[in-house]
């Protein structure tokens, strides 16, 4: 039986069947993959599954087929491709830049379907293009989940969609396809497109190398629950830290008292969510440092002072740990990338 927790978002089993049908078309044993994903199949009790269960199935299929895109694209999306995609867009300056880089990356990896970003009348349209045989709705859904889930994580918030158009027919008996993004989904349109307000393209990318590891640990399950990546005490603590400059941050005991819990309780709850006070401080400092280096207005020494480092050398060591580069090298590389992107 495929069980789900009553208090967690669920995925209709029809989407599990979509994934299994992809395996059947490629000649794989679905029972073995279900077993590897930790799911016991009972034909009489196929109810909804949790995002974690569906994510485990997605990973199991990728391991068996060496394809993170279910065999739906012109080329297989080899294992590790999504991780490389994250690294490719992580240091983008804005959501718009990140989306354009992501779309270029996916076109190289998948060949097609591929996406193009267009701005029309104050709206962003991410248009999915095909030049070969028609793709099923499941292929378009998978593409948009990967792209939009990553985009929302990069900017730390949901991107409110306005509508989604599919250029294919709605799968027979599948009303769930009308609901999975929480906005109107229109079928049999002239083009496949996802649309939202263009003002969101200017949102800054707030994530860092430090935040990437826990994000990847929960992929793809965290792409399936309407992009809810940060919850509970991690969110509370991150919000609190962002309200004041690093030079004014309290020590752990004082901040636990401010949040109304004991230090031991806060430490345990952060650990349960895969974070620590030190890692959160590093994540935020790293993000601030990269933003200030990108603006090219302050010296490296001045940035070190703003981040609360008593010595510039300590900032150099920390920044190299965060990004693998010195602050000066990071600034030079960033300026070089801007020249390339503008060309």
C-alpha positions as CSV (number, residue, x, y, z in Angstrom):
1,X,0.0,0.0,0.0
2,X,1.2,3.5,-0.8
3,X,0.5,5.5,2.4
4,X,0.6,9.2,2.9
5,X,0.8,11.3,6.0
6,X,-2.5,13.1,6.5
7,X,-0.9,16.5,7.2
8,X,1.4,16.7,4.2
9,X,0.6,17.7,0.6
10,X,-0.3,14.8,-1.6
11,X,0.4,13.9,-5.2
12,X,-2.5,12.1,-7.1
13,X,-1.5,8.5,-7.9
14,X,-2.2,9.3,-11.6
15,X,1.1,11.2,-11.7
16,X,2.8,8.1,-10.3
17,X,1.2,6.2,-13.2
18,X,2.5,8.8,-15.7
19,X,6.0,8.1,-14.4
20,X,5.6,4.4,-14.5
21,X,4.1,4.5,-18.1
22,X,7.4,6.2,-19.1
23,X,9.2,3.1,-17.7
24,X,7.0,0.7,-19.6
25,X,7.6,2.5,-22.9
26,X,11.3,2.0,-22.3
27,X,11.0,-1.7,-21.4
28,X,11.8,-1.4,-17.7
29,X,10.2,-3.4,-14.8
30,X,8.0,-1.1,-12.9
31,X,7.6,-3.4,-9.9
32,X,11.4,-3.4,-9.3
33,X,11.5,0.4,-9.5
34,X,8.6,0.8,-7.1
35,X,10.4,-1.5,-4.7
36,X,13.6,0.5,-5.0
37,X,11.6,3.6,-4.2
38,X,10.3,2.0,-1.0
39,X,6.8,1.7,-2.3
40,X,4.8,-1.6,-2.2
41,X,2.2,-1.7,-4.9
42,X,-1.2,-3.0,-4.1
43,X,-3.6,-2.6,-7.2
44,X,-6.6,-2.3,-4.9
45,X,-5.2,0.5,-2.8
46,X,-3.5,3.1,-5.1
47,X,-4.2,6.3,-3.3
48,X,-2.3,9.6,-3.3
49,X,1.3,9.7,-2.3
50,X,3.4,12.2,-0.4
51,X,5.8,14.5,-2.2
52,X,8.6,12.6,-0.5
53,X,7.3,9.3,-1.9
54,X,7.0,10.7,-5.3
55,X,10.4,12.2,-5.1
56,X,11.9,8.9,-4.1
57,X,10.2,7.3,-7.1
58,X,11.6,10.0,-9.4
59,X,15.1,9.4,-8.1
60,X,14.7,5.6,-8.5
61,X,13.6,6.0,-12.1
62,X,16.6,8.3,-12.7
63,X,18.9,5.7,-11.3
64,X,17.5,2.9,-13.4
65,X,17.3,4.8,-16.6
66,X,20.1,7.4,-16.1
67,X,17.6,10.0,-17.1
68,X,16.2,12.7,-14.7
69,X,13.5,13.6,-17.3
70,X,11.7,10.2,-17.5
71,X,12.8,9.5,-21.1
72,X,10.5,12.3,-22.3
73,X,13.0,14.6,-24.1
74,X,15.0,14.3,-27.3
75,X,18.1,13.5,-25.2
76,X,18.3,11.9,-21.8
77,X,18.9,14.2,-18.9
78,X,21.7,12.2,-17.3
79,X,22.0,11.9,-13.5
80,X,23.6,14.9,-12.0
81,X,22.2,17.3,-14.6
82,X,19.9,19.1,-12.2
83,X,22.7,19.6,-9.7
84,X,24.9,21.1,-12.5
85,X,21.9,23.3,-13.5
86,X,21.8,24.7,-9.9
87,X,25.5,25.5,-9.9
88,X,25.1,27.2,-13.3
89,X,22.4,29.6,-12.1
90,X,23.3,30.0,-8.4
91,X,25.4,33.2,-8.8
92,X,23.0,35.0,-11.0
93,X,22.3,38.6,-10.0
94,X,18.5,38.5,-10.7
95,X,15.7,36.0,-11.4
96,X,15.7,37.1,-15.0
97,X,19.3,36.3,-15.4
98,X,18.9,33.0,-13.6
99,X,15.9,31.9,-15.8
100,X,17.7,32.8,-19.0
101,X,20.8,30.7,-17.9
102,X,18.6,27.8,-16.8
103,X,16.7,27.8,-20.2
104,X,20.0,27.8,-22.1
105,X,21.3,24.9,-19.9
106,X,18.2,22.8,-20.3
107,X,18.2,23.3,-24.1
108,X,21.8,22.0,-24.2
109,X,21.0,19.0,-22.0
110,X,17.5,18.1,-23.3
111,X,17.7,19.4,-26.9
112,X,13.9,19.6,-26.8
113,X,11.4,20.5,-25.5
114,X,13.2,23.7,-24.7
115,X,12.1,27.1,-23.4
116,X,12.4,30.7,-24.5
117,X,11.8,33.7,-22.2
118,X,9.8,36.5,-23.8
119,X,8.4,39.7,-22.4
120,X,5.1,41.0,-23.9
121,X,2.9,43.7,-22.5
122,X,4.5,43.7,-19.0
123,X,4.2,39.9,-18.7
124,X,6.9,37.2,-18.8
125,X,6.1,34.2,-21.0
126,X,8.3,31.1,-20.8
127,X,7.4,29.4,-24.0
128,X,8.1,25.7,-24.5
129,X,9.1,24.8,-28.1
130,X,9.1,21.6,-29.9
131,X,10.2,20.8,-33.5
132,X,9.7,17.1,-33.5
133,X,6.8,14.9,-32.5
134,X,4.2,16.1,-30.0
135,X,5.1,15.8,-26.3
136,X,2.6,14.6,-23.6
137,X,1.3,16.9,-20.9
138,X,3.5,15.1,-18.4
139,X,6.7,16.2,-20.3
140,X,5.6,19.9,-20.1
141,X,4.6,19.5,-16.4
142,X,8.0,18.0,-15.6
143,X,9.9,20.8,-17.4
144,X,7.9,23.5,-15.6
145,X,8.3,21.9,-12.2
146,X,12.0,21.7,-12.6
147,X,12.3,25.3,-13.8
148,X,9.8,27.0,-11.6
149,X,10.8,25.1,-8.4
150,X,14.4,26.1,-8.8
151,X,13.5,29.7,-9.6
152,X,11.3,30.1,-6.5
153,X,14.0,28.7,-4.3
154,X,16.6,31.0,-5.8
155,X,14.6,34.1,-4.8
156,X,13.2,32.7,-1.6
157,X,9.6,33.1,-2.4
158,X,6.8,31.8,-4.6
159,X,6.4,33.4,-8.0
160,X,2.7,34.1,-8.5
161,X,1.7,32.6,-11.8
162,X,-1.1,34.1,-14.0
163,X,-1.8,31.2,-16.3
164,X,-0.4,28.1,-18.0
165,X,-1.2,27.1,-21.6
166,X,-0.5,23.6,-23.0
167,X,-0.3,23.0,-26.7
168,X,-1.6,19.4,-26.3
169,X,-4.9,17.9,-25.3
170,X,-5.7,17.2,-21.6
171,X,-5.1,13.5,-20.8
172,X,-8.4,11.7,-20.7
173,X,-9.9,11.4,-17.3
174,X,-7.3,13.6,-15.7
175,X,-8.8,16.7,-14.0
176,X,-5.7,16.8,-11.8
177,X,-3.9,18.4,-14.7
178,X,-6.1,21.5,-14.2
179,X,-5.0,22.0,-10.6
180,X,-1.4,21.2,-10.0
181,X,0.0,24.8,-10.3
182,X,-2.9,26.5,-8.6
183,X,-3.7,28.7,-11.6
184,X,-5.8,28.2,-14.7
185,X,-4.3,25.6,-17.0
186,X,-5.6,25.8,-20.6
187,X,-5.2,23.0,-23.1
188,X,-5.2,22.8,-26.9
189,X,-3.5,26.2,-27.2
190,X,-1.3,27.4,-30.1
191,X,1.7,27.4,-27.8
192,X,2.8,25.9,-24.4
193,X,3.6,28.8,-22.1
194,X,3.9,29.8,-18.4
195,X,3.1,33.5,-17.6
196,X,3.7,35.8,-14.7
197,X,4.2,39.5,-14.1
198,X,7.5,40.9,-15.5
199,X,8.3,42.8,-12.3
200,X,9.5,39.5,-10.7
201,X,12.4,39.3,-13.1
202,X,14.2,41.9,-11.1
203,X,14.0,39.9,-7.8
204,X,17.6,39.3,-6.5
205,X,18.9,35.8,-6.2
206,X,19.4,35.3,-2.4
207,X,20.8,31.8,-2.2
208,X,24.5,30.8,-1.8
209,X,26.7,27.8,-2.1
210,X,26.0,27.1,1.6
211,X,22.2,26.9,1.1
212,X,22.6,24.7,-2.0
213,X,23.6,21.5,-0.2
214,X,20.4,21.2,1.9
215,X,18.2,22.2,-1.0
216,X,19.7,19.4,-3.2
217,X,19.3,16.9,-0.4
218,X,15.5,17.3,-0.6
219,X,15.3,17.4,-4.4
220,X,12.9,16.5,-6.1
221,X,10.4,16.3,-3.3
222,X,10.7,20.0,-2.5
223,X,9.9,20.9,-6.1
224,X,6.5,19.2,-5.8
225,X,4.8,21.1,-2.9
226,X,4.3,24.4,-4.5
227,X,7.9,25.4,-3.9
228,X,7.8,25.4,0.0
229,X,11.5,25.1,0.7
230,X,12.1,26.8,4.1
231,X,9.8,26.1,7.0
232,X,9.7,26.4,10.8
233,X,12.6,27.5,12.8
234,X,15.0,28.0,9.9
235,X,12.6,30.5,8.4
236,X,12.1,32.3,11.8
237,X,15.9,32.6,12.4
238,X,16.7,33.6,8.9
239,X,14.0,36.3,9.0
240,X,15.3,37.6,12.3
241,X,18.9,37.7,11.1
242,X,18.0,39.6,8.0
243,X,16.3,42.4,10.0
244,X,19.7,43.7,11.3
245,X,23.2,44.0,9.9
246,X,25.7,41.2,10.8
247,X,27.6,43.6,13.1
248,X,24.5,43.6,15.4
249,X,23.8,39.9,15.4
250,X,23.3,38.3,18.9
251,X,25.0,35.2,20.1
252,X,23.1,32.0,20.0
253,X,21.9,32.0,23.6
254,X,20.6,35.6,23.3
255,X,18.7,34.9,20.0
256,X,17.2,31.7,21.5
257,X,15.9,33.8,24.4
258,X,14.5,36.4,22.0
259,X,12.7,33.6,20.1
260,X,11.3,32.2,23.3
261,X,13.0,28.8,23.4
262,X,16.0,27.3,25.2
263,X,19.3,27.1,23.3
264,X,19.2,23.3,23.4
265,X,15.7,23.3,21.9
266,X,16.5,25.7,19.2
267,X,19.7,23.9,18.3
268,X,17.8,20.6,18.1
269,X,15.1,22.0,15.9
270,X,17.6,23.6,13.5
271,X,19.4,20.3,13.3
272,X,16.1,18.5,12.5
273,X,15.7,21.0,9.6
274,X,19.2,20.3,8.4
275,X,20.7,23.7,9.5
276,X,22.7,25.3,12.2
277,X,23.1,28.9,13.5
278,X,26.6,29.0,12.1
279,X,25.5,27.8,8.6
280,X,22.6,30.3,8.5
281,X,24.9,33.2,9.4
282,X,27.4,32.0,6.8
283,X,24.6,31.8,4.2
284,X,23.4,35.3,4.8
285,X,26.9,36.8,5.1
286,X,27.8,35.1,1.8
287,X,24.8,36.5,0.1
288,X,25.5,40.0,1.3
289,X,29.1,39.7,0.4
290,X,28.4,38.6,-3.2
291,X,25.8,41.4,-3.6
292,X,28.3,44.0,-2.4
293,X,31.1,42.7,-4.6
294,X,28.8,42.7,-7.5
295,X,27.9,46.3,-7.1
296,X,31.7,47.2,-7.3
297,X,31.2,50.2,-5.0
298,X,33.1,49.2,-1.8
299,X,36.6,47.9,-1.3
300,X,37.0,44.3,0.0
301,X,38.2,45.7,3.3
302,X,35.0,47.8,3.7
303,X,32.8,44.9,2.9
304,X,34.6,42.8,5.5
305,X,33.8,45.5,8.1
306,X,30.1,45.6,7.1
307,X,30.0,41.8,7.6
308,X,31.4,42.0,11.1
309,X,34.9,40.7,10.4
310,X,37.6,42.3,12.5
311,X,40.3,41.5,10.0
312,X,40.1,41.5,6.2
313,X,42.2,38.3,6.2
314,X,39.4,36.5,8.1
315,X,36.9,37.6,5.5
316,X,39.1,36.3,2.7
317,X,39.3,32.9,4.4
318,X,35.6,32.8,5.0
319,X,34.7,33.9,1.5
320,X,37.0,31.3,-0.1
321,X,35.3,28.6,2.1
322,X,31.9,29.8,0.9
323,X,32.6,30.1,-2.8
324,X,36.0,28.5,-3.5
325,X,37.3,31.9,-4.7
326,X,38.9,34.9,-3.1
327,X,36.7,38.1,-3.0
328,X,38.9,39.8,-5.6
329,X,38.7,36.8,-8.0
330,X,34.9,36.5,-7.5
331,X,34.5,40.2,-8.4
332,X,36.7,39.9,-11.5
333,X,34.8,36.8,-12.7
334,X,31.4,38.5,-12.1
335,X,32.4,41.5,-14.2
336,X,33.6,39.1,-16.9
337,X,30.3,37.2,-16.9
338,X,28.4,40.5,-17.2
339,X,30.3,41.4,-20.3
340,X,29.5,38.0,-21.8
341,X,25.8,38.2,-20.9
342,X,25.5,41.6,-22.4
343,X,27.1,40.6,-25.7
